[in-house]
Amino acid sequence: MSSHPADLYGVLGIGPEADAQAVRAAYRRQARRAHPDAGGTAEEFHQVQSAWEVLGDAAARAAYDRDLRRPARGADSAAEAEDEAPRYGRGAGFASPAFRTNAAGSTSSTRRGTGESAARPSGTAHLAPVYIPDLSRPEPLSLPLTSQRTHGGFGSRGIFGGSRALRRAEHTAVLLEKHVLADLPTARLFNTVALEPARRDRRGQARTPRGRAADHVLVCGDTLVVVSSLDVHAATVSWDGRHLHAAGRSVAVPDLAGQSRALRAVLEAAMRETGRETSLSVGQQIVLHSPDGSMQSPVVEARGTASGTVREPLAPARAFRSIREQLAASPQANVIDRHLLAALRDQLQHPLG
């Protein structure tokens, strides 16, 4: 019995020599063909999605290609074959750490036979995804929305264009897609997320929530990171744990810690309504944008004894690194909880699709 995984290139109908653009085009073509609405099946769609999660990520694809080049070895049992499986995880027929759901519906991850965490913090985010519930079920979120990486917009810009804050939020969302979602295959981005519980109409449908909202919320496994951004018109700013100081001015930063706590309470309550007891980890990050669009500026200098309770605002390059690290820290970083995604979509103030 070969230890090689399923032929992911064959699933997409391409060869190992295909470049990244060809892989992306093949994924889109096969996803359209395999989608249940187009006559495919949930299993076929799952296989295509799983192949893309590996081949669409440079690091995961490299690990997969290395395994393909290894000579096949015999295995005395199915258990031994599972132990020999490559480290990029479960997708279209290949093994990953086993995720177990308890009676309340929460998940845990263990390495078989050791009782240790299934992966180190830097590892699970690049494993192929584990969907809960699996893609054979259309609920609680449709297959297209489950696969969608970015959810929600920022409202109407009006005939005279958007405000500076709106343009900044849109720009930040584009950068998050490029520098965070592109590196974490299972991460999802939600924009303009209400911090008050969504209400439902008489038919049980969620009504568009109002009130306070987080600009951006990223989710990966059971970890959320709330993100906001500020424009800074200086090359260097100082930070005292509460305010940014630059060019003789002092600016208070948004209370992302408070936003994180409020959103966690709302989402955990929504999950309990589905019968799933979930404990979410939350983080925050403020992104500082300079007028010239540099990813490395402004430089942030600590002033006095900065508070350790608020994460330091950072220039884009360092901020996105911080966000990736926070999201990837969970041992469940390759789990896509469709109940959690559905709960986040209920909180969108400007849902798109």
C-alpha angles and dihedrals in degrees: 000000000000120000090210114114127235116298100265092179088056090051089059093039096241138107130249090257093065115121125230093267092052091048091052092048091048091050092052091047094049093042090057091048096046098043112117090231088060095048099275128116134248090247093053091047090049091052092051092046092048092049090052093048088060104033093039091058115072096213095044091046092051091052090048092049091050090054092049090056093054116097114253116260131200122249124204094211144007089255091056090049090053091050089053094050117126119262099246091085140221124340128119097006105323130115131260136166110297114255113205127200118211127214091276092051100251119136134231133180130217136170108243112254097006108063089219127128110287094238143358116262093262095050115055097059090072097046116106111270128273110207121211109225096020122246094260086084121068092206144114089016130011119250095249092051091045089056095042111108100199125042131187135013140224106260131254118331093205129221093294096050130255130303123261090259091051093049090048092051092049091049091049091051091053091051092047089054091050101041104029111023092043090058098042111053095194098044120110130198124217120189127206097007116187117233095207121077115272114248124223131221126228091278092054094252118142113251120218105271122229136196128056118009140185113237095223134003123188121195129194118168107317095337127099126191118194113209134192133165141216134197113236120192097198136077092228131031133179125225127205099180095267109037139036115226123202137147092359094306131110123210126189113223123229116272096248092160089060091045090051093052093048093048093046091054092050095048096044089051090050091050091051089057088061091051094256118124104208132177111201127201115219134199138171141213135180116207118210117210123200123208093248093054094241116166091211102050149117100044112221119216123191116239118207114318105343115206115258093210095075121059113239115257110243143193112263099265094052093037093056091047089053092049092050091050093049093049095045094049094084118094085219094056092124093052116104106200105200091193090058092047090051091050091051091049089054087059096054113117092196108029116188114202 
